[in-house]
C-alpha cells in the first residue's frame, strides 16, 4: 500500500508562508507521476476556503480534501512537513504536517484515507514524524519500515 508514498513525495521545509503554499508544495510532489496537480490543488484550495479548517485531524496535522472530480488518475500520497507551524484558513490550530491523497476511484481514496489516518491517529508516530530529521525518517514512520 505504501508504494503510493515514495520518499520523493515527502517535502521538508523550514517554513511556508501560508497553508496555500503547503498545498502547492504537496501538489508539486504529486507531479512526479504526471498527475493533474493544478486541478487537484485548485479543488483543495476551494474546498478549504469554503469549509475552513476541515481536514485538521489532530494538533499539527491536516489532510485537506478536494473534489472527487479533481482529475486524479491514479493513487498517490504526498506530504509536506514544515519545521514552523502555519495556520489553515480560519482555523486557530497550528499545523506542521499536510498530507494529500489523490485517487481515481472513491473506494481507493477511502482506502488511502484509512491508512493515513491509522498512522496520524497514533500520537507517538505523529510525534516522531513531526520531529523527523529527513524525508526518509518520515517515510519510515508512514510505512512502518517497509521499503
N, C-alpha and C positions, 0 to 999 in steps of 0.2 A: 504494500500500500504506500509506503513512504518513498517510492521511486518518483512520486509526484512533487517531492520537495528535495531536489538535489542541493548541495551546498551552494552552488552558483546562484540559486534563487533567494539566498539569505543576504540581506544587506545590514551592515552595522555601521551606524553613523554617530558622530559626536552629538549632533542635534539636527532638528529640522525646523524650519521657520514656522510651519503650521501643519495641521493634520492633512490638508490637501496635498502638500508636498510629500508626506509619508505615503499617501495613496499612490501618487505618481511614481515614487521610487519602487513601491511594491509592484506596480504595473510594469515598470521597466524590467524588473526581474522576471516577470511572466513573459516578456517579449523574446526570451531565449528560444521559445518554440513557435514563434510567429503567431502568437495569439493576437486577436484584435484588441490590443491593450487600450487604445483610445476610447473605444466604445465601452469597455469594461470600466475604465476609470471614470468616464462621464456618468455612467449608470450609478456607480458607487457614490460619487460626489453629490449627485442629485438626490439620492436616497438619504444620505446623511444630512444634507441641508434640510430636506423635508421632515425628517424624523428625529433630528437632534442626535443625541448620543447613543441611539440604539446600536447594539453590537458591542457595547462595552460589557465584557464578560467577567471582569474582575478588576481590582485596582491594578493599573498599569497595562492591561491587555484589552485589545479591541479586535473584533472580527467583523468589519463593516461589510454589509451585503449590498449587492447591486440587483438589478432586474434579472429574472431568469432569461430574458431575451437579449442580454448584453452582448451576445455574439461568441461566447466561448465555444471552441470546437473540440476541446479535449480537457482531461482532468489535469489540474495544476494547482500548486500551492506556492505562495511566496511569503516572505516575512521581512519586516524592517524593524530592527532593534535600535532605538535611539538611547544614547547614554543620558541625555537630559529629557525630562518629560515634556510632552506637548499636550494640548487640550483639543478636544473634538467638538466642533460646532458650539453648542451652548452648554455642554456638559462641564461640570466642575472637577471631574475626576482626572488626575494626571494619567497620561498614557505614555508607555515607553515601547510597547510591542504591538505592531499592527500586522495581522495575518490576513492574507487574501486567499480566497478559494475560487477557482474557476472550474466549471464543469459543463459539458454539453447537455447532459440529461439531469433532470431534477433528482432522481434517485442517486445518481453519482454525487451530486452536490451534498445531499443529506448524509451519505456515507462518509465523505470527506469531513463534513462539519462535525459529525460524531467523533471521528478520530482526533481531530484538532482539539475539540472540547475536552476529550478524555485527557489529553496532555495538559492543557491550560487550566483545567479544574483541579489538578494536582498541585497544591500550593508549593510543595518542596521543589517540584520540577520547574514550575514557573519561576521561582526564586533563582534556581540555577540557570535558567535561560536568561533572565534579566542580568545576571552577573557574569554571563559567558564572556570569555576574552576574545573569541573569534567565531566566525560562521560555522566552523567545524564543530565547536562545542555546542552551539545552538542545535545544529543538525543531530548530534548525538542524543541530546535531550528529547527531541521530537521522535527520533527513530528507536530510542532505547538501545542504541549502539549498533543497529543494523547498518550495513554498508549501503 
